């Protein structure tokens, strides 16, 4: 199964969108690691549904419960750490039609083929954006460990619905929602203070690790580092980052590479952007097929869905980056 990721900081996400519980089991945390529960919960609150008018109407508290691996002093005990979130506001009846009629743009049809009638279709099952909540637990804990090392991670929406100014981005969401439609966008993430030399060549590079983690977020369709695709139209003299010696260390005058060369960090900030597609579950009628009869049908998706997932995806991108960077740093420390 593809729900497990990581080498040393390794975790498995489990559950489904409308299951009684969802959660994550994390390995690789040294015994005695202190987890700040209030800070973790504050991070989770940034992602939780129902927080504002731009998100789904489904309201979940997303309170984190630790079932194993943590003592009363909030220290890890050396065993796998299991954290749980209880689903309290599911409405599975909204999805009855989708048992046989796949949503355009969603994983419904491939899941029908892969898992047959046994699949959990309510809320999208394991393919739902709901599963980014346990990812935020793993990433939120990783953020705390990285902060202790002086590493900061921050993300922000830089484009929604083709707009780049905040008010116009929010207006694009309102317009799409009023029309029963949705919009996508781009989230940019910056990781600061990672020392040079973290990572591996070729297939285990820091870009590879971050990209694999970020592509685990439903709706991500692209990722670029630094200049990304724009560097394809530049000359080497324009795209190269000249080396300088500043503030007692080697730096580069520019950061077109996004802080990574040859799969390893340069000591400059890691900068990447992730592209999110529009939410596929929309109220507008779309063409689909009734899998029982093979007949064409017009599908209007009911239920509670985000007209744009980008605002709530910002902390999820931070979480994915944190988990990948922490795991890669642990790997690099072993090799050193």
Secondary structure, DSSP 8 states (H G I E B T S, - for coil): -TTEE-SSSEEEEEE-TTSSEEEEEEE---TT-B--HHHHHHHHHHH-TTSSTTS-S-------EEEESB-TTSBB-SS-EEEEEE-----GGGGGGGGTB--TTSSHHHHHHHHGGGS--GGGGGGSGGGHHHHHHHHHHHHHHHHHTT-EEEEEEEEETTB-SHHHHHHHHHHHHHTT----EEEEEEEE---TT-B-SGGG-HHHHHHHHHTTSTTEEEEEETTGGGGGGS-HHHH---EEEETTEEEES--TTTTEETTEE-SS-EEEEEEE---S--SS-EEEEETTTTEEEEE---S---S--HHHHHHHHHHHHHHHHHHHHHHHHHH-
